[in-house]
């Protein structure tokens, strides 16, 4: 299941999200979106969890939770290769 995480603090890194989502199950992939020119976080990320029940539990637990002073949104997306290469 592909998840999108938005409203992230600019200080959150991939490892932070890996640890956070791993509490709910297997995490296959984490990528924070970054500005191509500066390399700075855009405040959003993609997380892939292969087991739907675990991903659903992560969404329920983490959506509208606070991380590093920011209230994040977590929701399922349908990912199409190349769609998010901004």
Secondary structure, DSSP 8 states (H G I E B T S, - for coil): -EEEEES--TT--HHHHHHHHHTTS---EEEEEE-TTT--EEEEEEEE-SSHHHHHHHHHHHTT-EETTEE-EEEEE---TTTT--
